Amino acid sequence: MLRRHFLALGLAAIATPALAGDGGAPVTVQLTAPQIETLLAGNTIVGTWSGSGYKQYYGNDGFTMYVPDGGGEDDGKWRVNAETNEYESWWSSTGWTPYAIVMTNVGYAWVNGESLEPFQVFEGKQVSW
């Protein structure tokens, strides 16, 4: 728990100058591999992807469970690439796919091509299967 508070303080310190933007497009700061690991491991995120809501749990052992709104959950794997500072997910339909995670002036988001997909982090396992 204390580690998460230090992460939040560290991210806030890094992002503070960027948050003084002009109110236009969200200002982003890419998370590092250790920050991604701390943010996700053992936690659940709730967000939207291409307009559809979902929850996703990230086990400490690299297991992940994706639960879209309306059901049809899927289990996969996750890891962090220290060389690229990216999150990587594995699903049977796609194999390993990398994504950057950024902190914006309104929270966290995945970088999906030219779009940002916002999400919130909740402590612990908040999904059931």
BATOR-292455 format. One line per field, with one value per atom (N, C-alpha, C, O): atom name; x, y, z; residue number from 1. Coordinates in nm, 3 decimals. Each point is the difference from the previous one (the first is absolute). Layout:
<nodes>
atomo [CA|...]
xx [X|...]
yy [Y|...]
zz [Z|...]
num [NUM|...]
</nodes>
This chain:
<nodes>
atomo [N|CA|C|O|N|CA|C|O|N|CA|C|O|N|CA|C|O|N|CA|C|O|N|CA|C|O|N|CA|C|O|N|CA|C|O|N|CA|C|O|N|CA|C|O|N|CA|C|O|N|CA|C|O|N|CA|C|O|N|CA|C|O|N|CA|C|O|N|CA|C|O|N|CA|C|O|N|CA|C|O|N|CA|C|O|N|CA|C|O|N|CA|C|O|N|CA|C|O|N|CA|C|O|N|CA|C|O|N|CA|C|O|N|CA|C|O|N|CA|C|O|N|CA|C|O|N|CA|C|O|N|CA|C|O|N|CA|C|O|N|CA|C|O|N|CA|C|O|N|CA|C|O|N|CA|C|O|N|CA|C|O|N|CA|C|O|N|CA|C|O|N|CA|C|O|N|CA|C|O|N|CA|C|O|N|CA|C|O|N|CA|C|O|N|CA|C|O|N|CA|C|O|N|CA|C|O|N|CA|C|O|N|CA|C|O|N|CA|C|O|N|CA|C|O|N|CA|C|O|N|CA|C|O|N|CA|C|O|N|CA|C|O|N|CA|C|O|N|CA|C|O|N|CA|C|O|N|CA|C|O|N|CA|C|O|N|CA|C|O|N|CA|C|O|N|CA|C|O|N|CA|C|O|N|CA|C|O|N|CA|C|O|N|CA|C|O|N|CA|C|O|N|CA|C|O|N|CA|C|O|N|CA|C|O|N|CA|C|O|N|CA|C|O|N|CA|C|O|N|CA|C|O|N|CA|C|O|N|CA|C|O|N|CA|C|O|N|CA|C|O|N|CA|C|O|N|CA|C|O|N|CA|C|O|N|CA|C|O|N|CA|C|O|N|CA|C|O|N|CA|C|O|N|CA|C|O|N|CA|C|O|N|CA|C|O|N|CA|C|O|N|CA|C|O|N|CA|C|O|N|CA|C|O|N|CA|C|O|N|CA|C|O|N|CA|C|O|N|CA|C|O|N|CA|C|O|N|CA|C|O|N|CA|C|O|N|CA|C|O|N|CA|C|O|N|CA|C|O|N|CA|C|O|N|CA|C|O|N|CA|C|O|N|CA|C|O|N|CA|C|O|N|CA|C|O|N|CA|C|O|N|CA|C|O|N|CA|C|O|N|CA|C|O|N|CA|C|O|N|CA|C|O|N|CA|C|O|N|CA|C|O|N|CA|C|O|N|CA|C|O|N|CA|C|O|N|CA|C|O|N|CA|C|O|N|CA|C|O|N|CA|C|O|N|CA|C|O|N|CA|C|O|N|CA|C|O|N|CA|C|O|N|CA|C|O|N|CA|C|O]
xx [0.082|-0.082|0.086|-0.025|0.128|0.089|0.070|0.021|0.015|0.067|-0.088|0.050|-0.180|-0.093|-0.008|-0.012|0.019|-0.003|0.125|-0.009|0.125|0.122|-0.008|0.045|-0.104|-0.017|-0.088|0.035|-0.146|-0.090|0.069|-0.014|0.089|0.072|0.106|0.017|0.054|0.103|-0.060|0.054|-0.164|-0.065|-0.053|0.009|-0.064|-0.051|0.115|-0.016|0.129|0.114|0.050|0.036|-0.034|0.044|-0.099|0.038|-0.167|-0.103|-0.041|-0.063|0.096|-0.049|0.028|-0.092|0.214|0.020|-0.085|-0.048|0.028|-0.079|-0.147|-0.070|0.022|-0.141|-0.038|-0.118|0.215|-0.029|-0.034|0.019|-0.069|-0.033|-0.108|-0.053|0.021|-0.094|-0.145|-0.087|0.059|-0.136|-0.039|-0.115|0.208|-0.026|0.006|-0.061|0.137|0.015|0.067|0.081|-0.114|0.063|0.152|0.052|0.017|0.145|0.033|-0.062|0.158|0.030|0.145|0.090|-0.069|0.133|0.000|-0.079|0.167|0.005|0.057|0.101|-0.166|0.048|0.119|0.012|0.075|0.114|-0.043|-0.106|0.190|-0.030|-0.025|-0.100|0.186|-0.028|-0.132|-0.070|0.037|-0.126|-0.120|-0.100|0.110|-0.109|-0.019|-0.112|0.223|-0.005|-0.069|-0.088|0.127|-0.058|-0.148|-0.081|0.047|-0.137|-0.096|-0.110|0.152|-0.091|0.004|-0.105|0.222|0.014|-0.092|0.009|-0.098|-0.092|-0.120|-0.076|0.057|-0.109|-0.094|0.027|-0.137|-0.102|-0.013|0.004|-0.018|-0.029|-0.141|-0.051|-0.011|-0.132|0.012|0.043|-0.083|0.015|-0.086|-0.094|0.130|-0.066|0.106|0.111|-0.146|0.087|-0.087|-0.095|0.126|-0.080|-0.148|-0.087|0.060|-0.137|-0.070|-0.111|0.172|-0.063|0.065|0.123|-0.205|0.051|0.053|-0.041|0.131|0.058|0.063|0.023|0.005|0.084|0.110|-0.021|0.139|0.108|0.085|0.044|-0.022|0.081|0.138|0.013|0.092|0.138|0.061|0.034|-0.021|0.060|0.149|0.065|-0.012|0.143|0.086|0.120|-0.181|0.074|-0.005|0.042|-0.093|-0.007|-0.133|-0.016|-0.078|-0.134|-0.085|0.012|-0.100|-0.094|-0.137|-0.010|-0.094|-0.137|-0.071|-0.007|-0.045|-0.069|-0.149|-0.044|-0.035|-0.145|-0.068|-0.013|-0.032|-0.069|-0.141|-0.059|0.007|-0.139|-0.088|0.016|-0.106|-0.087|0.050|-0.067|0.186|0.048|0.099|0.050|-0.024|0.094|0.145|0.084|-0.054|0.135|0.104|-0.032|0.158|0.111|0.120|0.025|0.051|0.121|0.122|0.000|0.103|0.122|0.121|-0.002|0.107|0.124|0.042|-0.039|0.119|0.053|0.142|0.040|0.034|0.137|0.036|-0.074|0.188|0.050|0.135|0.084|-0.062|0.126|0.086|-0.030|0.137|0.087|0.079|0.040|-0.019|0.075|-0.083|0.053|-0.183|-0.086|-0.092|-0.066|0.061|-0.092|-0.144|-0.080|0.047|-0.135|-0.058|0.072|-0.201|-0.078|-0.018|-0.015|0.018|-0.026|-0.104|0.009|-0.109|-0.103|0.001|0.035|-0.075|-0.012|-0.141|-0.051|-0.011|-0.132|0.010|0.078|-0.155|0.007|-0.032|0.047|-0.125|-0.038|0.104|-0.002|0.094|0.093|0.147|0.086|-0.053|0.140|0.041|-0.086|0.217|0.050|-0.016|0.037|-0.092|-0.022|0.044|-0.042|0.127|0.047|-0.089|-0.060|0.052|-0.073|0.074|0.053|-0.048|0.051|-0.114|-0.116|0.151|-0.097|0.049|0.118|-0.211|0.035|-0.084|-0.111|0.165|-0.076|-0.036|0.086|-0.213|-0.045|-0.045|0.007|-0.053|-0.051|-0.135|-0.054|0.000|-0.125|0.013|-0.099|0.216|0.018|0.091|0.089|-0.112|0.081|-0.071|-0.122|0.203|-0.058|0.098|0.122|-0.179|0.076|0.018|-0.086|0.196|0.019|-0.040|0.065|-0.172|-0.055|0.009|-0.096|0.210|0.022|0.005|0.088|-0.180|-0.007|-0.098|-0.018|-0.045|-0.101|0.052|0.091|-0.150|0.025|-0.125|-0.112|0.133|-0.109|0.011|0.082|-0.164|0.013|-0.039|-0.084|0.146|-0.037|0.031|0.081|-0.148|0.024|0.053|-0.032|0.113|0.059|-0.068|-0.020|-0.016|-0.060|0.085|0.042|-0.018|0.087|-0.063|-0.118|0.199|-0.042|-0.083|-0.018|-0.032|-0.080|-0.145|-0.066|0.018|-0.136|-0.086|-0.102|0.145|-0.076|-0.024|0.071|-0.173|-0.025|-0.014|-0.047|0.092|-0.013|-0.015|-0.013]
yy [-0.119|0.119|0.125|0.094|-0.092|0.114|0.023|0.114|-0.224|0.009|0.072|0.079|-0.104|0.064|0.151|0.078|-0.039|0.143|0.069|0.111|-0.175|0.057|0.012|0.099|-0.201|0.005|0.119|0.076|-0.059|0.112|0.134|0.091|-0.078|0.124|0.025|0.112|-0.219|0.013|0.040|0.086|-0.149|0.035|0.142|0.072|-0.032|0.138|0.100|0.103|-0.134|0.092|0.011|0.109|-0.220|0.001|0.075|0.078|-0.101|0.054|0.142|0.065|-0.014|0.132|0.108|0.075|-0.060|0.103|-0.022|0.096|-0.221|-0.030|0.030|0.032|-0.040|0.023|0.146|0.034|0.052|0.143|0.037|0.115|-0.212|0.022|0.105|0.053|-0.025|0.106|-0.047|0.075|-0.197|-0.050|-0.066|-0.041|0.028|-0.066|-0.151|-0.057|-0.007|-0.145|-0.042|0.074|-0.193|-0.046|-0.007|-0.046|0.091|-0.009|-0.137|-0.042|-0.027|-0.135|-0.015|0.066|-0.157|-0.040|-0.152|-0.062|0.001|-0.146|-0.059|0.048|-0.154|-0.070|-0.088|-0.046|0.025|-0.089|-0.142|-0.022|-0.075|-0.140|-0.024|-0.064|0.113|-0.021|0.065|-0.055|0.171|0.066|-0.081|-0.011|-0.046|-0.083|-0.124|-0.035|-0.030|-0.119|0.032|-0.074|0.183|0.040|0.035|-0.033|0.100|0.044|-0.118|-0.001|-0.099|-0.107|-0.125|-0.058|0.015|-0.129|-0.013|0.078|-0.178|-0.025|0.092|-0.002|0.082|0.097|-0.022|-0.081|0.154|-0.004|0.139|0.100|-0.094|0.128|-0.005|-0.106|0.223|0.015|0.113|0.110|-0.137|0.103|-0.025|-0.080|0.151|-0.019|-0.026|0.052|-0.132|-0.028|0.012|-0.077|0.172|0.027|0.017|-0.047|0.113|0.031|-0.107|0.024|-0.140|-0.107|-0.014|0.004|-0.020|-0.010|-0.140|-0.098|0.092|-0.128|0.014|0.111|-0.227|-0.012|-0.099|-0.092|0.111|-0.095|-0.012|0.100|-0.224|-0.029|-0.048|-0.075|0.121|-0.036|-0.073|0.062|-0.194|-0.078|0.028|0.040|-0.062|0.019|-0.099|0.021|-0.130|-0.106|0.010|-0.093|0.204|0.016|-0.044|0.007|-0.052|-0.038|0.125|0.088|-0.078|0.110|-0.052|-0.097|0.163|-0.035|0.127|0.099|-0.105|0.112|-0.030|-0.106|0.200|-0.018|0.121|0.105|-0.119|0.112|0.017|-0.096|0.218|0.023|-0.094|-0.007|-0.063|-0.093|-0.143|-0.088|0.062|-0.137|-0.041|0.083|-0.212|-0.054|0.017|0.039|-0.067|0.023|-0.087|-0.102|0.148|-0.069|0.007|0.103|-0.212|0.002|0.003|-0.056|0.123|0.015|0.013|-0.040|0.098|0.022|0.145|0.068|-0.021|0.136|0.003|-0.081|0.179|0.024|0.143|0.070|-0.027|0.135|-0.013|-0.079|0.156|-0.002|0.116|0.116|-0.147|0.102|0.078|0.113|-0.173|0.069|0.107|0.103|-0.126|0.093|0.081|0.094|-0.130|0.063|-0.016|0.094|-0.214|-0.028|-0.122|-0.091|0.093|-0.114|-0.091|0.048|-0.180|-0.095|-0.100|-0.053|0.028|-0.097|-0.112|0.021|-0.140|-0.116|-0.054|-0.028|0.013|-0.061|-0.106|0.016|-0.122|-0.107|0.050|-0.057|0.163|0.052|0.093|0.023|0.031|0.100|-0.026|0.057|-0.141|-0.015|0.122|0.073|-0.051|0.112|0.132|0.011|0.089|0.133|0.105|-0.004|0.101|0.104|0.124|0.036|0.028|0.126|0.090|-0.048|0.175|0.098|0.039|0.001|0.032|0.054|0.139|0.021|0.074|0.138|0.050|-0.049|0.148|0.075|0.132|0.066|-0.029|0.124|0.095|-0.032|0.148|0.095|-0.044|0.069|-0.182|-0.052|-0.144|-0.056|-0.005|-0.137|-0.081|0.054|-0.186|-0.091|-0.035|0.006|-0.043|-0.040|-0.091|0.013|-0.104|-0.079|0.084|0.081|-0.098|0.062|-0.105|-0.103|0.131|-0.091|0.071|0.064|-0.077|0.074|0.148|0.046|0.030|0.144|0.037|0.118|-0.219|0.025|-0.034|-0.081|0.146|-0.034|-0.070|0.048|-0.162|-0.079|0.011|-0.069|0.153|0.027|-0.119|-0.082|0.075|-0.101|0.048|0.090|-0.153|0.025|-0.128|-0.109|0.124|-0.115|-0.020|0.096|-0.221|-0.037|-0.110|-0.095|0.110|-0.094|-0.139|-0.014|-0.086|-0.139|-0.052|0.067|-0.189|-0.069|0.046|-0.026|0.094|0.054|-0.064|0.055|-0.172|-0.075|-0.140|-0.047|-0.020|-0.139|-0.083|0.047|-0.171|-0.094|-0.138|-0.095]
zz [0.000|0.000|0.000|-0.076|0.162|0.007|-0.133|-0.042|-0.024|-0.129|-0.101|-0.081|0.084|-0.094|0.026|-0.094|0.222|0.031|-0.053|-0.053|0.067|-0.054|-0.151|-0.058|-0.007|-0.145|-0.038|-0.091|0.159|-0.032|0.021|-0.082|0.191|0.025|-0.106|-0.047|0.010|-0.103|-0.134|-0.069|0.032|-0.126|0.003|-0.100|0.213|0.011|-0.013|-0.064|0.123|-0.009|-0.143|-0.045|-0.027|-0.139|-0.087|-0.087|0.111|-0.088|0.033|-0.084|0.201|0.041|-0.103|-0.032|-0.021|-0.101|-0.124|-0.061|0.023|-0.118|0.020|-0.096|0.217|0.027|-0.008|0.008|-0.022|-0.010|-0.144|-0.041|-0.037|-0.140|-0.018|0.097|-0.222|-0.033|-0.004|-0.045|0.090|0.001|-0.131|-0.015|-0.081|-0.127|0.016|0.091|-0.179|0.004|0.131|0.055|-0.005|0.123|-0.014|-0.102|0.203|0.005|0.057|0.098|-0.158|0.043|0.043|-0.053|0.150|0.044|-0.001|0.071|-0.151|-0.008|0.128|0.052|-0.002|0.118|-0.037|-0.113|0.210|-0.018|0.034|0.057|-0.093|0.028|0.150|0.033|0.058|0.143|0.045|0.085|-0.140|0.036|-0.048|0.071|-0.191|-0.053|0.088|0.036|-0.002|0.086|0.133|0.043|0.020|0.128|-0.014|0.086|-0.194|-0.022|-0.020|0.055|-0.134|-0.039|0.087|0.027|0.017|0.068|0.121|0.095|-0.099|0.109|0.003|0.097|-0.200|-0.003|-0.118|-0.089|0.092|-0.105|-0.060|0.072|-0.203|-0.063|-0.058|-0.036|0.028|-0.060|-0.100|0.034|-0.158|-0.101|-0.122|0.002|-0.108|-0.129|-0.105|0.008|-0.108|-0.113|-0.124|-0.018|-0.067|-0.120|0.034|-0.073|0.185|0.040|0.081|0.047|-0.028|0.076|0.138|0.011|0.092|0.136|0.032|-0.061|0.156|0.043|0.138|0.049|0.012|0.119|-0.035|-0.079|0.139|-0.023|0.126|0.058|-0.018|0.118|-0.045|-0.097|0.170|-0.031|0.119|0.101|-0.114|0.107|0.013|-0.097|0.216|0.025|-0.078|-0.016|-0.031|-0.069|-0.152|-0.068|0.014|-0.146|-0.061|-0.121|0.203|-0.046|-0.007|0.085|-0.186|-0.006|-0.043|-0.075|0.124|-0.036|-0.048|0.072|-0.194|-0.064|0.003|-0.044|0.096|0.011|-0.064|0.064|-0.189|-0.065|0.056|0.050|-0.057|0.039|-0.083|-0.122|0.186|-0.071|0.000|-0.053|0.112|0.012|-0.107|-0.076|0.070|-0.098|0.041|-0.081|0.209|0.051|-0.073|-0.060|0.068|-0.065|0.093|0.064|-0.057|0.081|-0.091|-0.110|0.158|-0.078|0.090|0.117|-0.173|0.074|-0.016|-0.095|0.192|-0.011|0.054|0.083|-0.134|0.046|-0.032|-0.070|0.121|-0.027|-0.068|0.044|-0.149|-0.072|0.050|-0.027|0.100|0.058|-0.106|0.024|-0.140|-0.106|-0.070|-0.042|0.029|-0.073|0.091|-0.045|0.175|0.095|-0.046|0.005|-0.051|-0.045|0.072|0.040|-0.027|0.046|-0.120|-0.113|0.135|-0.108|0.047|0.111|-0.195|0.032|-0.103|-0.116|0.161|-0.088|0.009|0.108|-0.224|-0.011|-0.109|-0.094|0.104|-0.099|-0.141|-0.098|0.089|-0.132|-0.062|-0.121|0.203|-0.054|0.028|-0.068|0.166|0.041|0.083|0.050|-0.037|0.081|-0.075|-0.117|0.186|-0.058|0.100|0.116|-0.159|0.093|0.000|-0.102|0.220|0.014|0.098|0.101|-0.131|0.096|0.093|-0.040|0.164|0.096|0.036|0.026|-0.025|0.033|0.115|0.026|0.043|0.099|-0.069|-0.058|0.066|-0.061|0.111|0.118|-0.159|0.098|0.058|0.086|-0.132|0.057|0.051|0.047|-0.054|0.050|-0.090|-0.066|0.066|-0.079|-0.130|-0.010|-0.092|-0.128|-0.075|0.012|-0.089|-0.096|-0.125|-0.033|-0.036|-0.131|-0.103|-0.012|-0.061|-0.100|-0.135|-0.042|-0.025|-0.125|0.030|0.073|-0.128|0.022|0.111|0.031|0.029|0.103|0.139|0.016|0.083|0.139|0.054|-0.018|0.084|0.058|0.152|0.061|0.002|0.144|0.087|-0.038|0.156|0.098|0.141|0.021|0.075|0.143|0.061|-0.045|0.149|0.069|0.135|0.075|-0.046|0.127|0.064|-0.067|0.195|0.070|0.008|0.031|-0.059|0.015|-0.116|-0.101|0.120|-0.101|0.011|0.100|-0.202|-0.002|-0.109|-0.041|-0.005|-0.101|0.053|0.089|-0.144|0.038|-0.128|-0.103|0.115|-0.112|0.054|-0.078]
num [1|1|1|1|2|2|2|2|3|3|3|3|4|4|4|4|5|5|5|5|6|6|6|6|7|7|7|7|8|8|8|8|9|9|9|9|10|10|10|10|11|11|11|11|12|12|12|12|13|13|13|13|14|14|14|14|15|15|15|15|16|16|16|16|17|17|17|17|18|18|18|18|19|19|19|19|20|20|20|20|21|21|21|21|22|22|22|22|23|23|23|23|24|24|24|24|25|25|25|25|26|26|26|26|27|27|27|27|28|28|28|28|29|29|29|29|30|30|30|30|31|31|31|31|32|32|32|32|33|33|33|33|34|34|34|34|35|35|35|35|36|36|36|36|37|37|37|37|38|38|38|38|39|39|39|39|40|40|40|40|41|41|41|41|42|42|42|42|43|43|43|43|44|44|44|44|45|45|45|45|46|46|46|46|47|47|47|47|48|48|48|48|49|49|49|49|50|50|50|50|51|51|51|51|52|52|52|52|53|53|53|53|54|54|54|54|55|55|55|55|56|56|56|56|57|57|57|57|58|58|58|58|59|59|59|59|60|60|60|60|61|61|61|61|62|62|62|62|63|63|63|63|64|64|64|64|65|65|65|65|66|66|66|66|67|67|67|67|68|68|68|68|69|69|69|69|70|70|70|70|71|71|71|71|72|72|72|72|73|73|73|73|74|74|74|74|75|75|75|75|76|76|76|76|77|77|77|77|78|78|78|78|79|79|79|79|80|80|80|80|81|81|81|81|82|82|82|82|83|83|83|83|84|84|84|84|85|85|85|85|86|86|86|86|87|87|87|87|88|88|88|88|89|89|89|89|90|90|90|90|91|91|91|91|92|92|92|92|93|93|93|93|94|94|94|94|95|95|95|95|96|96|96|96|97|97|97|97|98|98|98|98|99|99|99|99|100|100|100|100|101|101|101|101|102|102|102|102|103|103|103|103|104|104|104|104|105|105|105|105|106|106|106|106|107|107|107|107|108|108|108|108|109|109|109|109|110|110|110|110|111|111|111|111|112|112|112|112|113|113|113|113|114|114|114|114|115|115|115|115|116|116|116|116|117|117|117|117|118|118|118|118|119|119|119|119|120|120|120|120|121|121|121|121|122|122|122|122|123|123|123|123|124|124|124|124|125|125|125|125|126|126|126|126|127|127|127|127|128|128|128|128|129|129|129|129]
</nodes>
